[in-house]
Amino acid sequence: MAEDSKPRAQHLEATSPSTDIELQQPRAQLAYNDLNEDDMDERAPEARGRDASSIDASYWRSARFLGSMAAIGLGFMGGTGGYALVAPVLSDINADLGPSPNIAWVGLVYVLTEAVFFLLVGRLSDIFGRRWFFITGSLIGLVGTIIGATAQSVNTLIGAEVLIGLAAAFVAPKSTAPSFGVQGLR
C-alpha cells in the first residue's frame, strides 16, 4: 500500500491546526462460525446437551422426558415455595413459636443462602453435569423442610430456611437452564 493511500484525518490542536495523523486500520473480526464448538463451550461434554433437531420426535412424549420435566417443575416450585409460602405468615409463625426478634431472618437467610450459593453451584453443575447437583439439592431441601415442619423455635426455623435456600441454589440452575428439556437430567 502506498504511503499516500493510507487514511488520514485532520487533528485539531491549538498550536498546529494543519497537523495530519494516521488512522488505525480496523482489525479483522472473527465470525461466530469461525469458532470451533469446543472453543465456545468449556463445559464438560455431558453438561452441554444436544441440538433438538437431532432428537427423535417420540422422545418428547417419553416417560424419561416427562419425568424430567415433572422433576424440574416440582423442584422449582419447591424451591420457590420454601420462601413464598413462609413469608406471608411470618407473624403467625412468630406468635405460635414464641415472640422472637429474629423472625425477620427466616425470610432473609433463604434469599441470602440462595444468592451466595447460586453462582457457585451453577458453575460447578455446568462443569460436572447437573443431574447429581439436582438430586443433592432435592435431598437437602427434603431435610430442610422436615426440620422446618417440626421446628419448635424460631432459631430452628431459621436453620431450616438456610437448608431450603441452599437446596434452591442447587435446584435453580437446572430449573432455569434454557435447554433443560433437550438435555434432560443426565
Secondary structure, DSSP 8 states (H G I E B T S, - for coil): --GGGS-EEE---SS-TT-EEE---------GGGS-HHHH--S-HHHH---GGGS-GGGGGSHHHHHHHHHHHHHHHHHHHHHHTTGGGHHHHHHHH---TTTHHHHHHHHHHHHHHHHHHHHHHHHH-SHHHHHHHHHHHHHHHHHHHT--SHHHHHHHHHHHHHHHHHHHHHHH-TTHHHHTT-
